Amino acid sequence: MSTKNATLVLFVLALLGVVVPWYFNIAFLLDGGSFAPGPFVAAVSANKLVAGITWDVYIAAAAFSVWLLQDAPAAGVRRPWIYVVLTFGIGLAFSLPLYMAIRGRCDERV
């Protein structure tokens, strides 16, 4: 796959990473759910499977954040902290492919 095609696929995955999870997040909120700490922790601890998936994503998001803060300066990506905010504000499924696409575009400029 060419770099241009890979970048396009990553941007499409970033878009899906917003649309798909947030479809469910909005449905959760419309059903009376809340992102307030108490109700949110109760919801993501509803059963062991949901709790396991939640912790898996949060640990992966933390690892990604540490890595990108180290990687970004060498890769020529400016303002890497924005991707950390996007990771925990919107979601890992959005910020990871977005960062990879932007990083790939920075590699092309070098």
CORZIJO-V700533 format. One record per backbone hydrogen bond with DSSP energy under -1.0 kcal/mol. CO is the residue of the C=O (numbers start at 1). NH is the residue of the N-H. E is the energy in kcal/mol with one decimal. If there is no record, write none. Layout:
# CORZIJO-V700533
CO|NH|E / CO|NH|E
This chain:
# CORZIJO-V700533
2|6|-2.7 / 3|7|-2.5 / 4|8|-2.0 / 5|9|-2.6 / 6|10|-2.4 / 7|11|-2.3 / 8|12|-2.3 / 9|13|-2.6 / 10|14|-2.3 / 11|15|-2.1 / 12|16|-2.6 / 13|17|-2.3 / 15|18|-1.1 / 15|19|-2.6 / 16|20|-2.3 / 18|22|-1.8 / 19|23|-1.5 / 20|24|-1.4 / 21|25|-2.4 / 22|26|-2.4 / 23|27|-2.0 / 24|28|-2.5 / 25|29|-2.2 / 26|30|-2.8 / 27|31|-1.5 / 28|33|-2.5 / 29|32|-1.6 / 36|40|-2.7 / 37|41|-2.6 / 38|42|-2.0 / 39|43|-2.3 / 40|44|-2.7 / 43|46|-1.3 / 47|51|-2.4 / 48|52|-2.4 / 49|53|-2.5 / 50|54|-2.6 / 51|55|-2.6 / 52|56|-2.2 / 53|57|-2.3 / 54|58|-2.4 / 55|59|-2.6 / 56|60|-2.2 / 57|61|-2.7 / 58|62|-2.2 / 59|63|-2.4 / 60|64|-2.7 / 61|65|-2.2 / 62|66|-2.2 / 63|67|-2.5 / 64|68|-3.0 / 65|69|-1.9 / 66|70|-1.2 / 67|71|-2.6 / 68|72|-3.0 / 71|75|-1.9 / 72|76|-1.1 / 72|77|-2.1 / 79|82|-1.7 / 80|83|-1.1 / 80|84|-1.0 / 81|85|-2.2 / 82|86|-2.6 / 83|87|-2.1 / 84|88|-2.0 / 85|89|-2.1 / 86|90|-2.6 / 86|91|-2.5 / 91|95|-2.4 / 92|96|-2.3 / 94|98|-1.7 / 95|99|-2.8 / 96|100|-2.3 / 97|101|-2.3 / 98|102|-2.6 / 99|103|-3.1 / 100|104|-2.2 / 101|105|-2.0 / 102|106|-2.1 / 103|107|-2.2 / 104|108|-1.7 / 105|109|-1.1
